[in-house]
Amino acid sequence: MERRIVSSAIGPLTLYAEEGALARLDFGDTDRGGGEPDREKALLDEARRQLDAYFRGELRAFDLPLRLEGTLFQEACWAALRAISYGETCTYGDIARAVGREKALRAVGGALHVNPVPIIVPCHRVIGAGGGLTGYAGGLETKRFLLALESRET
């Protein structure tokens, strides 16, 4: 797995690519090991370009090959996240209903918590049933920032 650290409006992000697909996005400068240098250079360059455009408010949907590995339930939840439009939000209950497990709110929260590519697979768009912000891997300030970024008129 090849790693690249990129700067962003919310601080450093660490991108990991493997076998021609983006496999992880971590908040901060992390090291989960590296692979062959420059093998995934073009993909990591494109991921950086798209993230830069997103943070400038110029990109509403990412178009990157992703390597999302999880349980069938987690993968269903991540697919439901990708259906949430830019600037929109939904609740954990909405995701649970979308994956056919209406009462599995905690399980949905668990699946979102292990989302390997936050921002790109937009778990920040999921809020509590009462409209409040709930946990986020990048922290609630980051979640607030991302939602505010997406709510601006472009």
Summary of the structure (lengths in Angstrom):
residues: 154
radius of gyration: 15.2
end to end distance: 35.2
largest distance: 46.6
contacts: 437
relative contact order: 0.15
helix: 37%
strand: 15%
